[in-house]
Amino acid sequence: MPRRHPYEMNYARLEKLLGEPPQNLQPDRAYRFRASGFMDLVVERLPDCEETGRPVLSLCHYFELNGDLCQDPEMTVRVSVPRDGRHGMIEATSFQQAIPPVYQVVYPQPGRFYPHLKRELNAFLGYWLRNLEQQGHRPVEAD
């Protein structure tokens, strides 16, 4: 059996966490996932990518500091929908955290990207999704 691409493995991990395909999340709605003893995860469907038309999601842990919500961290991912018997994929497109302030974008402008950052962020995304699974994050019903 051929080895799956890391983007495919990350798609499968995220789909398992969400309980549904990532592209099925509703726009303008926050989905919360909780595991006892760990920070909640908030997942939101953002506007689709202007260049590719693909769905874009935000995955974020937040903490409160002086009344403000701070990302710790937040990543955006672009979803490639499965078709023609192929697996779905997700690709990290940005990373940010509030303290210390960090903001990294893989695609700074159309047709340009940072290969090293692309590899680094997608590896971190895989690590983070594995941790979320091991920590036991589960959906929280909407308030």
N, CA, C and O atoms as a MOPAC input file, in Angstrom:
PM7 MOZYME 1SCF
protein

 N      0.84400 1    -1.17800 1     0.00000 1
 C      0.00000 1     0.00000 1     0.00000 1
 C      0.89200 1     1.24500 1     0.00000 1
 O      1.81300 1     1.34000 1     0.81000 1
 N      0.62800 1     2.19900 1    -0.89900 1
 C      1.48900 1     3.37600 1    -0.95500 1
 C      1.34300 1     4.24400 1     0.29200 1
 O      0.27100 1     4.34300 1     0.89000 1
 N      2.43600 1     4.85500 1     0.65100 1
 C      2.44700 1     5.75200 1     1.81400 1
 C      1.66500 1     7.02300 1     1.46600 1
 O      1.80000 1     7.56800 1     0.37100 1
 N      0.85000 1     7.48000 1     2.41500 1
 C      0.04900 1     8.67900 1     2.18000 1
 C      0.87600 1     9.93800 1     2.40400 1
 O      1.77400 1     9.97500 1     3.24500 1
 N      0.55300 1    10.95300 1     1.64100 1
 C      1.20700 1    12.25800 1     1.74000 1
 C      0.83900 1    12.89400 1     3.08700 1
 O     -0.28200 1    12.70800 1     3.56000 1
 N      1.76300 1    13.64200 1     3.71600 1
 C      1.44100 1    14.29000 1     4.99600 1
 C      0.18000 1    15.15400 1     4.94200 1
 O     -0.55800 1    15.22100 1     5.92500 1
 N     -0.08000 1    15.81300 1     3.81600 1
 C     -1.30400 1    16.62600 1     3.69800 1
 C     -2.54500 1    15.74200 1     3.79000 1
 O     -3.56100 1    16.15000 1     4.35400 1
 N     -2.46400 1    14.53300 1     3.23500 1
 C     -3.58600 1    13.58200 1     3.31800 1
 C     -3.76300 1    13.08400 1     4.74700 1
 O     -4.88600 1    12.97100 1     5.23700 1
 N     -2.65300 1    12.78900 1     5.41100 1
 C     -2.73900 1    12.32200 1     6.79700 1
 C     -3.31700 1    13.41900 1     7.69300 1
 O     -4.11500 1    13.13100 1     8.58500 1
 N     -2.92000 1    14.67000 1     7.46200 1
 C     -3.46000 1    15.77200 1     8.25800 1
 C     -4.95000 1    15.96400 1     7.98800 1
 O     -5.70600 1    16.27600 1     8.90800 1
 N     -5.37800 1    15.78400 1     6.74900 1
 C     -6.80800 1    15.85700 1     6.42700 1
 C     -7.56500 1    14.79100 1     7.22100 1
 O     -8.59400 1    15.07800 1     7.83200 1
 N     -7.04700 1    13.55800 1     7.20700 1
 C     -7.71500 1    12.45600 1     7.92300 1
 C     -7.77600 1    12.74300 1     9.42500 1
 O     -8.79200 1    12.47000 1    10.06400 1
 N     -6.70600 1    13.28500 1     9.98900 1
 C     -6.70400 1    13.62200 1    11.42400 1
 C     -7.73700 1    14.70600 1    11.73600 1
 O     -8.47200 1    14.60800 1    12.71900 1
 N     -7.78600 1    15.73400 1    10.89600 1
 C     -8.73700 1    16.81700 1    11.13800 1
 C    -10.17000 1    16.32400 1    10.95100 1
 O    -11.05400 1    16.68500 1    11.72800 1
 N    -10.40300 1    15.51600 1     9.94500 1
 C    -11.74500 1    14.96600 1     9.72200 1
 C    -12.18800 1    14.13500 1    10.92600 1
 O    -13.34800 1    14.20300 1    11.33200 1
 N    -11.27800 1    13.35700 1    11.49200 1
 C    -11.59800 1    12.55500 1    12.67400 1
 C    -11.93000 1    13.45800 1    13.86400 1
 O    -12.89600 1    13.20000 1    14.58300 1
 N    -11.14600 1    14.50200 1    14.07400 1
 C    -11.39000 1    15.43900 1    15.17300 1
 C    -12.74600 1    16.12200 1    15.01000 1
 O    -13.51600 1    16.21600 1    15.96600 1
 N    -13.03400 1    16.59800 1    13.80000 1
 C    -14.26900 1    17.33100 1    13.54100 1
 C    -15.50000 1    16.43000 1    13.54700 1
 O    -16.60100 1    16.87000 1    13.87700 1
 N    -15.30100 1    15.16000 1    13.17600 1
 C    -16.43800 1    14.25500 1    13.05000 1
 C    -17.15900 1    14.41100 1    11.72300 1
 O    -18.24000 1    13.85300 1    11.53700 1
 N    -16.57800 1    15.15500 1    10.80700 1
 C    -17.14100 1    15.36100 1     9.46900 1
 C    -16.04200 1    15.91800 1     8.57100 1
 O    -15.02900 1    16.40900 1     9.07000 1
 N    -16.22800 1    15.84900 1     7.25200 1
 C    -15.21400 1    16.41400 1     6.35900 1
 C    -15.03600 1    17.91400 1     6.61100 1
 O    -16.02400 1    18.62900 1     6.77600 1
 N    -13.80300 1    18.39400 1     6.64200 1
 C    -13.55300 1    19.80800 1     6.95300 1
 C    -14.30800 1    20.77800 1     6.04600 1
 O    -14.74800 1    21.83500 1     6.49600 1
 N    -14.45700 1    20.42200 1     4.78100 1
 C    -15.12500 1    21.32200 1     3.84400 1
 C    -16.62500 1    21.44600 1     4.11200 1
 O    -17.28300 1    22.31400 1     3.53900 1
 N    -17.17400 1    20.58600 1     4.98000 1
 C    -18.60100 1    20.64300 1     5.30000 1
 C    -18.92800 1    21.62200 1     6.42500 1
 O    -20.10300 1    21.85900 1     6.70700 1
 N    -17.91200 1    22.19300 1     7.07300 1
 C    -18.18300 1    23.15700 1     8.14200 1
 C    -18.91000 1    24.36700 1     7.56300 1
 O    -18.64600 1    24.79400 1     6.43900 1
 N    -19.82300 1    24.90100 1     8.35100 1
 C    -20.61400 1    26.05300 1     7.91100 1
 C    -19.81200 1    27.34500 1     8.06400 1
 O    -19.11400 1    27.53000 1     9.06200 1
 N    -19.91200 1    28.23900 1     7.07400 1
 C    -19.22900 1    29.53500 1     7.19000 1
 C    -19.79600 1    30.35700 1     8.34600 1
 O    -20.94200 1    30.16900 1     8.75400 1
 N    -18.99500 1    31.24700 1     8.85200 1
 C    -19.42300 1    32.19300 1     9.89200 1
 C    -19.94000 1    31.50800 1    11.15000 1
 O    -20.84700 1    32.01700 1    11.80900 1
 N    -19.37400 1    30.37000 1    11.48100 1
 C    -19.74900 1    29.67600 1    12.70400 1
 C    -18.47500 1    29.15000 1    13.35500 1
 O    -17.58600 1    28.64100 1    12.67300 1
 N    -18.39200 1    29.27400 1    14.67100 1
 C    -17.24500 1    28.74900 1    15.41300 1
 C    -17.61400 1    27.38700 1    15.98600 1
 O    -18.70200 1    27.20600 1    16.53100 1
 N    -16.71100 1    26.45000 1    15.86000 1
 C    -16.86800 1    25.10600 1    16.41700 1
 C    -15.85000 1    24.97900 1    17.54100 1
 O    -14.67000 1    25.27000 1    17.34700 1
 N    -16.29800 1    24.54800 1    18.71200 1
 C    -15.41700 1    24.45100 1    19.87900 1
 C    -15.20800 1    22.97600 1    20.24000 1
 O    -16.13600 1    22.16700 1    20.20500 1
 N    -13.95400 1    22.65700 1    20.58900 1
 C    -13.58100 1    21.30000 1    20.99000 1
 C    -12.86400 1    21.39800 1    22.32500 1
 O    -12.04600 1    22.29300 1    22.53600 1
 N    -13.17500 1    20.47100 1    23.22800 1
 C    -12.66700 1    20.56000 1    24.59700 1
 C    -12.07000 1    19.22200 1    25.02200 1
 O    -12.54700 1    18.15300 1    24.64200 1
 N    -11.00900 1    19.32000 1    25.82600 1
 C    -10.40800 1    18.16700 1    26.49100 1
 C    -10.04200 1    18.62900 1    27.89400 1
 O     -9.43000 1    19.68300 1    28.06400 1
 N    -10.40900 1    17.85300 1    28.88200 1
 C    -10.16900 1    18.21900 1    30.27400 1
 C     -8.68500 1    18.49700 1    30.51400 1
 O     -7.82300 1    17.69100 1    30.16200 1
 N     -8.40500 1    19.64700 1    31.11500 1
 C     -7.02800 1    19.99600 1    31.45200 1
 C     -6.25700 1    20.68600 1    30.33900 1
 O     -5.08700 1    21.02600 1    30.51900 1
 N     -6.89400 1    20.89900 1    29.18500 1
 C     -6.21800 1    21.52400 1    28.04500 1
 C     -7.03200 1    22.70900 1    27.53500 1
 O     -8.22200 1    22.82900 1    27.82400 1
 N     -6.37900 1    23.57500 1    26.77800 1
 C     -7.07700 1    24.71300 1    26.17800 1
 C     -8.07200 1    24.22400 1    25.12900 1
 O     -7.80000 1    23.27100 1    24.39900 1
 N     -9.23400 1    24.89100 1    25.06300 1
 C    -10.20000 1    24.57500 1    24.01400 1
 C     -9.58700 1    24.87500 1    22.64900 1
 O     -8.71100 1    25.72900 1    22.51400 1
 N    -10.06400 1    24.15900 1    21.65600 1
 C     -9.71300 1    24.43600 1    20.26600 1
 C    -10.93900 1    25.04100 1    19.60500 1
 O    -12.04600 1    24.52400 1    19.75800 1
 N    -10.75200 1    26.12700 1    18.87600 1
 C    -11.83700 1    26.75300 1    18.12400 1
 C    -11.50800 1    26.62600 1    16.64000 1
 O    -10.42100 1    27.00100 1    16.20100 1
 N    -12.46000 1    26.09100 1    15.87300 1
 C    -12.29600 1    25.92900 1    14.42900 1
 C    -13.37000 1    26.76600 1    13.74700 1
 O    -14.54700 1    26.69400 1    14.10100 1
 N    -12.95300 1    27.56200 1    12.76300 1
 C    -13.88900 1    28.40400 1    12.02000 1
 C    -13.64800 1    28.25500 1    10.52600 1
 O    -12.50900 1    28.13400 1    10.07500 1
 N    -14.73400 1    28.26600 1     9.77000 1
 C    -14.62000 1    28.28700 1     8.31000 1
 C    -14.53400 1    29.74300 1     7.87900 1
 O    -15.43800 1    30.53300 1     8.15100 1
 N    -13.45600 1    30.09100 1     7.21300 1
 C    -13.22000 1    31.44800 1     6.72300 1
 C    -13.69100 1    31.54500 1     5.27200 1
 O    -14.08600 1    30.53300 1     4.69400 1
 N    -13.66000 1    32.73400 1     4.67100 1
 C    -13.98100 1    32.82200 1     3.24300 1
 C    -13.04100 1    31.93000 1     2.43100 1
 O    -11.87000 1    31.76600 1     2.77500 1
 N    -13.56800 1    31.36000 1     1.35500 1
 C    -12.75900 1    30.48900 1     0.50200 1
 C    -11.57200 1    31.26000 1    -0.07700 1
 O    -11.62400 1    32.47900 1    -0.24000 1
 N    -10.50600 1    30.52400 1    -0.38300 1
 C     -9.28800 1    31.10500 1    -0.95000 1
 C     -9.61600 1    31.78700 1    -2.28100 1
 O    -10.21600 1    31.17300 1    -3.16300 1
 N     -9.22600 1    33.04400 1    -2.42300 1
 C     -9.51700 1    33.78900 1    -3.65000 1
 C     -8.80700 1    33.20100 1    -4.85900 1
 O     -9.36500 1    33.18700 1    -5.95600 1
 N     -7.58400 1    32.71500 1    -4.67500 1
 C     -6.80400 1    32.18100 1    -5.79500 1
 C     -7.31200 1    30.83400 1    -6.27700 1
 O     -7.39700 1    30.59000 1    -7.48100 1
 N     -7.65400 1    29.95000 1    -5.32800 1
 C     -7.97700 1    28.56900 1    -5.68900 1
 C     -9.44900 1    28.21800 1    -5.53700 1
 O     -9.90600 1    27.21900 1    -6.09300 1
 N    -10.20000 1    29.02700 1    -4.78900 1
 C    -11.60300 1    28.70400 1    -4.51700 1
 C    -11.77700 1    27.62300 1    -3.46600 1
 O    -12.89900 1    27.19000 1    -3.20400 1
 N    -10.67400 1    27.17800 1    -2.85600 1
 C    -10.74500 1    26.10400 1    -1.85700 1
 C    -11.18700 1    26.64300 1    -0.50200 1
 O    -10.94000 1    27.80400 1    -0.17400 1
 N    -11.85300 1    25.77700 1     0.29200 1
 C    -12.23500 1    26.18000 1     1.64700 1
 C    -10.99700 1    26.47800 1     2.50200 1
 O     -9.95500 1    25.84100 1     2.34700 1
 N    -11.12700 1    27.45100 1     3.40100 1
 C    -10.05900 1    27.82400 1     4.32900 1
 C    -10.62400 1    27.75900 1     5.74200 1
 O    -11.72100 1    28.24900 1     6.00900 1
 N     -9.85700 1    27.14400 1     6.64600 1
 C    -10.25900 1    27.03100 1     8.04600 1
 C     -9.22200 1    27.69000 1     8.94200 1
 O     -8.04100 1    27.76500 1     8.60600 1
 N     -9.69100 1    28.16200 1    10.08800 1
 C     -8.82000 1    28.65000 1    11.15300 1
 C     -8.90900 1    27.65400 1    12.29800 1
 O    -10.00600 1    27.26900 1    12.70100 1
 N     -7.76000 1    27.23200 1    12.82600 1
 C     -7.68700 1    26.38200 1    14.01400 1
 C     -6.94600 1    27.19100 1    15.06900 1
 O     -5.84900 1    27.68300 1    14.80900 1
 N     -7.53200 1    27.33600 1    16.26200 1
 C     -6.92700 1    28.24300 1    17.22900 1
 C     -7.18900 1    27.82600 1    18.66700 1
 O     -8.28300 1    27.38000 1    19.01300 1
 N     -6.16900 1    27.97900 1    19.49300 1
 C     -6.31900 1    27.99200 1    20.94400 1
 C     -6.30200 1    29.46500 1    21.33700 1
 O     -5.49700 1    30.23800 1    20.81700 1
 N     -7.18400 1    29.85400 1    22.24900 1
 C     -7.20300 1    31.22900 1    22.75000 1
 C     -6.96400 1    31.23000 1    24.25200 1
 O     -7.37800 1    30.30900 1    24.95700 1
 N     -6.29400 1    32.26800 1    24.73700 1
 C     -6.26000 1    32.53900 1    26.17000 1
 C     -6.60400 1    34.01000 1    26.35100 1
 O     -6.47400 1    34.81200 1    25.42600 1
 N     -7.04200 1    34.34800 1    27.55300 1
 C     -7.43900 1    35.72500 1    27.82300 1
 C     -6.34000 1    36.43400 1    28.60300 1
 O     -5.79000 1    35.89200 1    29.56100 1
 N     -6.03400 1    37.64900 1    28.17700 1
 C     -5.03300 1    38.47600 1    28.84300 1
 C     -5.57500 1    39.90200 1    28.89100 1
 O     -5.79300 1    40.52800 1    27.85300 1
 N     -5.78700 1    40.40200 1    30.08900 1
 C     -6.32000 1    41.76200 1    30.27100 1
 C     -7.60800 1    41.98200 1    29.47900 1
 O     -7.83000 1    43.05900 1    28.92500 1
 N     -8.44900 1    40.95800 1    29.43200 1
 C     -9.73100 1    41.06900 1    28.75000 1
 C     -9.69200 1    40.83000 1    27.25600 1
 O    -10.73900 1    40.83900 1    26.60800 1
 N     -8.51100 1    40.61700 1    26.68800 1
 C     -8.38500 1    40.36200 1    25.25000 1
 C     -8.13000 1    38.88600 1    24.99800 1
 O     -7.43600 1    38.23000 1    25.77500 1
 N     -8.69300 1    38.35900 1    23.90900 1
 C     -8.39300 1    36.98900 1    23.50400 1
 C     -7.11100 1    36.99200 1    22.68500 1
 O     -6.95400 1    37.78700 1    21.75900 1
 N     -6.19800 1    36.09400 1    23.03500 1
 C     -4.89900 1    35.99300 1    22.36700 1
 C     -4.75200 1    34.60300 1    21.75900 1
 O     -5.10500 1    33.60700 1    22.39000 1
 N     -4.23000 1    34.53400 1    20.53200 1
 C     -4.01500 1    33.24600 1    19.87000 1
 C     -2.78500 1    32.55800 1    20.44900 1
 O     -1.76100 1    33.18800 1    20.71500 1
 N     -2.91600 1    31.23300 1    20.63800 1
 C     -1.79000 1    30.47300 1    21.18900 1
 C     -1.82100 1    29.02300 1    20.72500 1
 O     -2.08800 1    28.15800 1    21.56100 1
 N     -1.58100 1    28.69800 1    19.51200 1
 C     -1.42800 1    29.51700 1    18.31800 1
 C     -2.72800 1    29.51100 1    17.50700 1
 O     -3.73800 1    28.93700 1    17.91600 1
 N     -2.66800 1    30.16500 1    16.35100 1
 C     -3.71100 1    30.04700 1    15.33000 1
 C     -3.03100 1    29.67300 1    14.03100 1
 O     -1.99400 1    30.23200 1    13.67300 1
 N     -3.62500 1    28.71900 1    13.32600 1
 C     -3.15600 1    28.36600 1    11.99100 1
 C     -4.33900 1    28.43800 1    11.04200 1
 O     -5.47200 1    28.13400 1    11.41600 1
 N     -4.06100 1    28.84600 1     9.80400 1
 C     -5.06500 1    28.69500 1     8.76300 1
 C     -4.61000 1    27.57100 1     7.85000 1
 O     -3.42000 1    27.38400 1     7.59600 1
 N     -5.59600 1    26.82900 1     7.36600 1
 C     -5.32100 1    25.71300 1     6.46300 1
 C     -6.24900 1    25.81200 1     5.26300 1
 O     -7.39000 1    26.26000 1     5.37300 1
 N     -5.74000 1    25.38700 1     4.12500 1
 C     -6.51700 1    25.33900 1     2.88800 1
 C     -6.88100 1    23.87900 1     2.63500 1
 O     -6.02600 1    22.99700 1     2.71000 1
 N     -8.15100 1    23.63400 1     2.33600 1
 C     -8.67400 1    22.27700 1     2.17600 1
 C     -8.76900 1    21.93100 1     0.69400 1
 O     -9.33200 1    22.69000 1    -0.09500 1
 N     -8.21400 1    20.77600 1     0.32200 1
 C     -8.42700 1    20.21100 1    -1.01200 1
 C     -9.43500 1    19.08900 1    -0.85100 1
 O     -9.17100 1    18.09500 1    -0.17400 1
 N    -10.59000 1    19.25400 1    -1.47500 1
 C    -11.69800 1    18.31700 1    -1.33200 1
 C    -11.36800 1    17.01800 1    -2.06000 1
 O    -10.85400 1    17.05200 1    -3.17800 1
 N    -11.66200 1    15.84700 1    -1.42700 1
 C    -11.39700 1    14.58100 1    -2.10600 1
 C    -12.27900 1    14.42900 1    -3.34300 1
 O    -13.45600 1    14.79000 1    -3.32500 1
 N    -11.70200 1    13.89300 1    -4.41200 1
 C    -12.47700 1    13.60700 1    -5.62800 1
 C    -11.72800 1    12.58700 1    -6.47100 1
 O    -10.52000 1    12.39900 1    -6.33000 1
 N    -12.47200 1    11.94200 1    -7.34100 1
 C    -11.90500 1    10.93800 1    -8.24800 1
 C    -11.10600 1     9.87500 1    -7.50500 1
 O    -10.04700 1     9.45000 1    -7.96600 1
 N    -11.62000 1     9.44700 1    -6.34600 1
 C    -10.96400 1     8.39400 1    -5.58400 1
 C     -9.72300 1     8.84300 1    -4.83900 1
 O     -9.05400 1     8.02400 1    -4.20900 1
 N     -9.40000 1    10.12400 1    -4.89500 1
 C     -8.21700 1    10.63500 1    -4.19000 1
 C     -8.60700 1    11.08000 1    -2.79500 1
 O     -9.76300 1    11.41300 1    -2.53100 1
 N     -7.63300 1    11.07900 1    -1.91100 1
 C     -7.85300 1    11.52200 1    -0.53900 1
 C     -7.91100 1    13.04800 1    -0.48900 1
 O     -7.31300 1    13.73000 1    -1.32100 1
 N     -8.64000 1    13.57200 1     0.49700 1
 C     -8.61900 1    15.00600 1     0.74800 1
 C     -7.27800 1    15.39400 1     1.35000 1
 O     -6.55300 1    14.54800 1     1.87400 1
 N     -6.95500 1    16.67400 1     1.27200 1
 C     -5.70000 1    17.17700 1     1.82900 1
 C     -5.96200 1    18.51700 1     2.50800 1
 O     -6.87000 1    19.25400 1     2.12500 1
 N     -5.16100 1    18.81700 1     3.51300 1
 C     -5.13000 1    20.17300 1     4.06300 1
 C     -3.68200 1    20.64100 1     4.07200 1
 O     -2.75300 1    19.86600 1     4.30100 1
 N     -3.52400 1    21.92400 1     3.81800 1
 C     -2.19900 1    22.52800 1     3.73900 1
 C     -2.17500 1    23.77000 1     4.62100 1
 O     -3.04700 1    24.63200 1     4.50600 1
 N     -1.19700 1    23.86300 1     5.48700 1
 C     -1.03800 1    25.04900 1     6.33600 1
 C     -0.66300 1    26.24800 1     5.47600 1
 O      0.21300 1    26.15800 1     4.61600 1
 N     -1.34300 1    27.38800 1     5.71900 1
 C     -1.04100 1    28.59700 1     4.95700 1
 C     -0.55100 1    29.74500 1     5.83500 1
 O      0.08600 1    30.67300 1     5.33600 1
 N     -0.84200 1    29.69400 1     7.14400 1
 C     -0.32100 1    30.74200 1     8.02800 1
 C     -0.26200 1    30.24300 1     9.46400 1
 O     -0.91200 1    29.26600 1     9.83400 1
 N      0.53600 1    30.94200 1    10.25600 1
 C      0.70200 1    30.65200 1    11.67800 1
 C      0.82000 1    31.99000 1    12.38900 1
 O      1.52600 1    32.88900 1    11.93200 1
 N      0.12100 1    32.11400 1    13.51500 1
 C      0.32600 1    33.29500 1    14.34700 1
 C      0.09800 1    32.95500 1    15.80300 1
 O     -0.65800 1    32.04600 1    16.14600 1
 N      0.77500 1    33.71100 1    16.64700 1
 C      0.53600 1    33.64300 1    18.08600 1
 C      0.71400 1    35.05300 1    18.63000 1
 O      1.42100 1    35.88200 1    18.05800 1
 N      0.04400 1    35.29300 1    19.75900 1
 C      0.02700 1    36.64800 1    20.31800 1
 C      1.28400 1    36.98000 1    21.10700 1
 O      1.83200 1    38.07500 1    20.97700 1
 N      1.74900 1    36.02400 1    21.93800 1
 C      2.87800 1    36.30500 1    22.82600 1
 C      3.85500 1    35.14100 1    22.77900 1
 O      3.46900 1    34.02500 1    23.12700 1
 N      5.10800 1    35.34600 1    22.36300 1
 C      5.58300 1    36.55900 1    21.72600 1
 C      4.91900 1    36.70200 1    20.35600 1
 O      4.51100 1    35.70200 1    19.76600 1
 N      4.80500 1    37.92400 1    19.84200 1
 C      4.10500 1    38.09700 1    18.57700 1
 C      4.84000 1    37.42800 1    17.41700 1
 O      6.01000 1    37.70600 1    17.15200 1
 N      4.12000 1    36.54400 1    16.73800 1
 C      4.64900 1    35.84800 1    15.56300 1
 C      3.54500 1    35.83200 1    14.51800 1
 O      2.39500 1    35.52500 1    14.83500 1
 N      3.88000 1    36.15700 1    13.28100 1
 C      2.93500 1    36.04100 1    12.17500 1
 C      3.72400 1    35.57500 1    10.96500 1
 O      4.64300 1    36.26000 1    10.51600 1
 N      3.36700 1    34.40600 1    10.43300 1
 C      4.06800 1    33.82400 1     9.29300 1
 C      3.04700 1    33.43200 1     8.23300 1
 O      2.01000 1    32.84800 1     8.54800 1
 N      3.34100 1    33.75500 1     6.97800 1
 C      2.45600 1    33.43600 1     5.86200 1
 C      3.25800 1    32.67500 1     4.81600 1
 O      4.31300 1    33.13500 1     4.38000 1
 N      2.75900 1    31.51200 1     4.41400 1
 C      3.44700 1    30.68600 1     3.42500 1
 C      3.40200 1    31.33700 1     2.04500 1
 O      4.39500 1    31.32600 1     1.31800 1
 N      2.25000 1    31.90100 1     1.68600 1
 C      2.05600 1    32.50500 1     0.36600 1
 C      1.91100 1    34.02400 1     0.52500 1
 O      0.79300 1    34.51100 1     0.69200 1
 N      3.02500 1    34.78900 1     0.47600 1
 C      2.94400 1    36.22800 1     0.71300 1
 C      2.23300 1    36.99600 1    -0.40500 1
 O      1.69200 1    38.07800 1    -0.17900 1
 N      2.23900 1    36.42900 1    -1.60000 1
 C      1.54200 1    37.03800 1    -2.73700 1
 C      1.30500 1    35.95900 1    -3.78400 1
 O      1.96700 1    34.92100 1    -3.75400 1
 N      0.37500 1    36.18100 1    -4.71100 1
 C      0.08100 1    35.16000 1    -5.72000 1
 C      1.33700 1    34.71700 1    -6.47100 1
 O      2.14000 1    35.53400 1    -6.92200 1
 N      1.47700 1    33.40000 1    -6.58700 1
 C      2.59400 1    32.83200 1    -7.33400 1
 C      3.90300 1    32.74100 1    -6.57100 1
 O      4.89200 1    32.25600 1    -7.12100 1
 N      3.94300 1    33.19100 1    -5.31900 1
 C      5.17100 1    33.12300 1    -4.51900 1
 C      4.88500 1    32.39400 1    -3.22100 1
 O      3.80200 1    32.51900 1    -2.65000 1
 N      5.87600 1    31.62300 1    -2.75500 1
 C      5.74200 1    30.96200 1    -1.45800 1
 C      7.12100 1    30.71100 1    -0.88200 1
 O      8.13500 1    30.76600 1    -1.57800 1
 N      7.12300 1    30.43300 1     0.41800 1
 C      8.35900 1    30.13300 1     1.13800 1
 C      8.42600 1    28.62500 1     1.37200 1
 O      7.74600 1    28.12100 1     2.26500 1
 N      9.23100 1    27.88700 1     0.58900 1
 C      9.26200 1    26.42300 1     0.69100 1
 C      9.61800 1    25.91300 1     2.08500 1
 O      8.98600 1    24.98100 1     2.58400 1
 N     10.62800 1    26.51900 1     2.71900 1
 C     11.04400 1    26.05100 1     4.04600 1
 C      9.91900 1    26.25300 1     5.05600 1
 O      9.63000 1    25.35600 1     5.84800 1
 N      9.28600 1    27.41800 1     5.03400 1
 C      8.18000 1    27.69900 1     5.94800 1
 C      7.00700 1    26.76300 1     5.67700 1
 O      6.35000 1    26.30300 1     6.61100 1
 N      6.74300 1    26.48300 1     4.41600 1
 C      5.66100 1    25.56200 1     4.04300 1
 C      5.88900 1    24.19300 1     4.68100 1
 O      4.96900 1    23.62700 1     5.27100 1
 N      7.10000 1    23.66100 1     4.56900 1
 C      7.43200 1    22.36100 1     5.18300 1
 C      7.31300 1    22.42900 1     6.70200 1
 O      6.74000 1    21.54100 1     7.33300 1
 N      7.86200 1    23.49600 1     7.27900 1
 C      7.87500 1    23.65200 1     8.73400 1
 C      6.45000 1    23.73100 1     9.30300 1
 O      6.13600 1    23.04800 1    10.27800 1
 N      5.60000 1    24.54900 1     8.70800 1
 C      4.23900 1    24.71100 1     9.22400 1
 C      3.40200 1    23.45700 1     9.03200 1
 O      2.59400 1    23.11800 1     9.89700 1
 N      3.57700 1    22.76600 1     7.92100 1
 C      2.80900 1    21.53800 1     7.71900 1
 C      3.26300 1    20.43100 1     8.65700 1
 O      2.44800 1    19.61500 1     9.08800 1
 N      4.55000 1    20.39100 1     8.98000 1
 C      5.03100 1    19.42600 1     9.97700 1
 C      4.45500 1    19.76800 1    11.34900 1
 O      4.01500 1    18.87600 1    12.07500 1
 N      4.45300 1    21.05400 1    11.71000 1
 C      3.87400 1    21.46300 1    12.99100 1
 C      2.38400 1    21.13500 1    13.03700 1
 O      1.88500 1    20.67200 1    14.06200 1
 N      1.67200 1    21.36900 1    11.94000 1
 C      0.24200 1    21.05700 1    11.88600 1
 C      0.00300 1    19.57900 1    12.18200 1
 O     -0.90300 1    19.24400 1    12.94400 1
 N      0.79900 1    18.69400 1    11.59200 1
 C      0.66100 1    17.26300 1    11.86100 1
 C      0.89800 1    16.94400 1    13.32500 1
 O      0.15900 1    16.16200 1    13.92300 1
 N      1.92400 1    17.54700 1    13.90100 1
 C      2.23700 1    17.35400 1    15.32000 1
 C      1.07800 1    17.84400 1    16.18600 1
 O      0.67000 1    17.15400 1    17.12000 1
 N      0.54800 1    19.02500 1    15.88600 1
 C     -0.54300 1    19.61600 1    16.65900 1
 C     -1.80400 1    18.75500 1    16.56800 1
 O     -2.45400 1    18.50700 1    17.58400 1
 N     -2.15200 1    18.29800 1    15.37100 1
 C     -3.35000 1    17.45800 1    15.21700 1
 C     -3.20500 1    16.13900 1    15.97100 1
 O     -4.17700 1    15.65300 1    16.55000 1
 N     -2.00600 1    15.55300 1    15.97400 1
 C     -1.78000 1    14.32400 1    16.75700 1
 C     -1.96100 1    14.61100 1    18.24500 1
 O     -2.58100 1    13.82200 1    18.95800 1
 N     -1.41900 1    15.74000 1    18.71700 1
 C     -1.58600 1    16.10700 1    20.13000 1
 C     -3.05000 1    16.29800 1    20.48900 1
 O     -3.49900 1    15.81300 1    21.52700 1
 N     -3.79800 1    16.99500 1    19.64900 1
 C     -5.22400 1    17.21800 1    19.91700 1
 C     -5.96400 1    15.89300 1    20.03700 1
 O     -6.82500 1    15.73100 1    20.90100 1
 N     -5.62800 1    14.95400 1    19.17300 1
 C     -6.25600 1    13.62900 1    19.22700 1
 C     -5.88100 1    12.91200 1    20.52600 1
 O     -6.74700 1    12.35900 1    21.20300 1
 N     -4.59500 1    12.92300 1    20.87100 1
 C     -4.14100 1    12.24900 1    22.08700 1
 C     -4.71000 1    12.89700 1    23.34300 1
 O     -4.94800 1    12.21500 1    24.34000 1
 N     -4.92800 1    14.20400 1    23.30300 1
 C     -5.49600 1    14.90900 1    24.45100 1
 C     -6.99000 1    14.64200 1    24.60300 1
 O     -7.56800 1    14.92000 1    25.65400 1
 N     -7.60900 1    14.11100 1    23.57200 1
 C     -9.01900 1    13.73800 1    23.65700 1
 C    -10.00400 1    14.86200 1    23.38900 1
 O    -11.10500 1    14.85000 1    23.93800 1
 N     -9.64100 1    15.82700 1    22.56500 1
 C    -10.56800 1    16.91900 1    22.24300 1
 C    -11.83600 1    16.36800 1    21.59200 1
 O    -11.78600 1    15.55100 1    20.67200 1
 N    -12.98000 1    16.84500 1    22.10400 1
 C    -14.29900 1    16.43200 1    21.61000 1
 C    -15.15500 1    17.67100 1    21.37700 1
 O    -14.95200 1    18.69500 1    22.02900 1
 N    -16.11600 1    17.58500 1    20.44600 1
 C    -16.98500 1    18.74400 1    20.17700 1
 C    -17.77400 1    19.16300 1    21.41100 1
 O    -18.20100 1    18.32600 1    22.20600 1
 N    -17.95600 1    20.46400 1    21.55600 1
 C    -18.77700 1    21.04000 1    22.61600 1
 C    -20.04700 1    21.54900 1    21.94700 1
 O    -19.98700 1    22.21500 1    20.91300 1
 N    -21.18500 1    21.23600 1    22.53300 1
 C    -22.45000 1    21.71700 1    21.97200 1
 C    -22.49100 1    23.23400 1    22.02600 1
 O    -21.98900 1    23.84500 1    22.96900 1
 N    -23.08900 1    23.83600 1    21.01200 1
 C    -23.21300 1    25.29800 1    20.95700 1
 C    -24.03300 1    25.79800 1    22.13600 1
 O    -24.98900 1    25.15200 1    22.56400 1
 N    -23.64300 1    26.96400 1    22.65600 1
 C    -24.36400 1    27.56600 1    23.78700 1
 C    -25.71800 1    28.08800 1    23.35600 1
 O    -26.46200 1    28.62700 1    24.17600 1

